Amino acid sequence: MKIAVARETREGETRVALVPELVGRLTALGATVVVEPGAGRHALVPDEEYVAAGALVEKAAAERADVLLSVAPPSPEDVGRLKNGAATISFLPVDTERPLVAMLRDRGVTSFAMELVPRTSRAQAMDALSSQSVVVGYRGAVVAAGLLRSFMPMTMTAAGTVPAAEVLVLGAGVAGLQAIATARRLGAVVRGYDVRPSSADEIRSVGGEPLDLGLEPLDGPGGYAREMTRERATRQRELLAPHVARADALITTAAVPGRRAPVLVSRAMVERMRPGSVVVDLAADAGGNVQGVRAGSVVRMGGAQVWGGRNVAAQVPGPASRLYAANVVSLLTLVTYPADEEGPAVFAPDFDDEIVDGCCVTYGGAIHHAPTRVAIEGPDLAPHPTPDPVRR
């Protein structure tokens, strides 16, 4: 069984799907790990470290792969080089990558989407959305500190006292909590807001002060918030406005995979912030929580700078790669029978497992993920057959 690690080709993607310290976990299964030259270069991992860990470095890694690992979706060129029956594991946003999903189907390639891993206790080790959100939240707080033309911590000197910066974080999911924790470690006074009822205790647990607007909670399935009505969104912005105006730095993190990010902050709200204030929108790739934000750019609104994050996790490629690789290896271990005295390692997904079933997009020449199948092929009145997994 050959596991290939792709060199990322999408613009701005600096992460790598496997790091040298985890190669041994795959070779222990009886697999051969083959890395494309330069795959880890942008994450500051040279080819020599992969070789020292027991991997091979080969230009044609994808062509002979049984499983291809990547961070971004595999390129059409890589898919075209894969043999029939091969597999891919990557982020694969099915709503925006439908032509690629159809190509994977037509090529008979099995594909797993890391963002579709169920958010259950058993799947925590494979939850790449959460692991990358940790990186995003940290980066957001550091960017805010870097752009702010003041200190984060209160500083007392013989010449006087500089007050601590006031930071407001909107959204208390994994990224938001990490942003709160990081800003607190930097010495800021941090407040956090989220529409879910459990968020207040979570915000306190990382050193923040929860903000209560007196609105009805909007908790939804899978740990995400329910979609709010237009009236609720308007009222929420009205109540948030004075808190936004008071903040030296605003960090927004509210996003749901596959959907446009909700607009939490209007341009007028930002323009009421003090000169020199900073806004960091970590949901800019999904449309943004701040009206008028541009992903990958800094926009001035009134006296505030508004930083729109683009592929934020890739801006901290070393830690992000290590965390992502651990998620991928955990999933790959779940779908692999290890080598033993009866035979070599075999890639064999078991669709009775809710994790495998939930994150598989294509398998056996068909689209396995039901919502994606309906979106691409139309409604299917008959039950979709699931191919039998490979057995030894």
Beta strands, then each sheet from edge to edge (+ up, - down):
strand 1: 2-5
strand 2: 32-35
strand 3: 56-57
strand 4: 67-69
strand 5: 87-90
strand 6: 110-113
strand 7: 155-157
strand 8: 160-162
strand 9: 166-170
strand 10: 189-193
strand 11: 209-210
strand 12: 249-252
strand 13: 278-281
strand 14: 298-301
strand 15: 304-308
strand 16: 336-337
strand 17: 346-347
strand 18: 360-363
strand 19: 366-367
sheet 1: 3+ 2+ 1+ 4+ 5+ 6+ 18- 19+
sheet 2: 7+ 8-
sheet 3: 11+ 10+ 9+ 12+ 13+ 15+ 14-
sheet 4: 16+ 17-
end
